């Protein structure tokens, strides 16, 4: 045995190497899992290096602008809807006591148990021209045709916004409720003792402290909105998802569809970065956690 080899064993390098093997093994396992999960995204993103200008020129001339505008309006509407529904319901069941409040804490999560397109079919069946609501109205008021009264078109962009808001608000509700529960009630009590009412204390104290959780919930809801296909297709709204489907299966351009999906990924990533940048200087401190309700 050479002197270098004996020095290697005497220095204890082998035991250290043996101890480090489990750490390296877990690192390799995590890297393999991450690669497996990210592989579809990497395949989609790699499509940007393929030239498909002919298809893109046709998309730009015909439907691309409509896809972008409809997706933006859908995001704005659903974002406002889930924000209002999720935050208000989370605050009410957390800070107020009323009959059935404990039941509502769990019942408000039930929309997540049903796919959005299934609820879309159900709502449309109830609210459409031959549905229960309009049929009852025509019976009560003697209306005979659709020209005798006005009723909002269910299968439209507005209907899709309302439907997705009713289905996706639990993302915001769940995270906002956890944030409200973890807030120290002494901060709200201090605001109330300084003369601020319940509403002003909510907007100036509780809501800013819960902003990171609320922003995360809204981001999840918007991601679900952008990747939804069944609901927007049923309501006849042309978005990025329907455009990807048509480009791939109707036109037969798989690469162009993957490039559209890449644009959608970049758009979602930009939203996340923009939200984090908007609160880059904000700091949140919580030194006391008293999970009790105000009177």
C-alpha positions, 0 to 999 in steps of 0.5 A: 500500500502506498503512502498516499493510500495509507494517509487517505485511510488514516485521515478518516476520509472513508468514514466521512465518505460513507456517512455522506452517501445517504445525503447524496442519495437523497439529493439524487432522489429529489433531483430525479423527482424534480426532473420527472415533474418538470419534464412536460414543462421542459418539453413544452418550452423547448418548442419555442426553438422550432420555426412555425411562423406560418401557423402563427401568422394565421393565428395573429390575423384571425384569433390570437387577439381574441384569445388574449382579450378573453383570457384577460377579462376572464382573469380579471373577473374571476380574480375579483370574484374569488377575492370578494367571496373568499375573503368575506366568507373567511372573515365572517366564519372566523370572527363572527358567531351566528347560527350554523357558523360551524357548519359553514366553515366546512360547507364553504369548501364543498365547491372544490369537490365538484369539477367546474364543468359539471357545475356549469352544466347544472347551473345552465340547466337551471338558468337556461331558457327551458330551465326552472327559473325562466319557465317559472318566471314566464308562468308567473308573469304571462310571458310567452316569448323571449322578446317579452322579457330580458334575462342574462345570457348564461352561456357567455363570458360573464356566465363563465366568470360567475361560474368559475368564481363560485367554484374556485373561491375556496382557494382564497377562503381556505388560505385567508381563513388560516391567515385570520386564525393565525393573526394575533387578536391583540392587533385588532383589539389595539385598533379597536381601542384606538377608535377604529370600528370593525370595518376599518380595523378589517381593512387597515389591520387584518387584511394587510396582514393576510395579504400574502396568503390571499395573494397565494389563493388568488394566484392558484384560482387564476392558474386554475382559470387559465388551464380550465377547458371544459367550462370555457368551451361549454360557455363558448368562450375562446381562451388560450386553452381552447386555442391550444386544443383547436391548434393541436387537434383541429389544425394538426399543428402540435408545435404551434399548440405547444408554443401557445402553451409556452406563452400561457406559462410565461404569462402565469409566471409574469403574474406571480413575479408582478405580485411578489414585486408589488409587496417587495418592501412589505414586512409581516411580523407576528409575535403573539398568536391568540386564536380567539374571536373578538366580540 
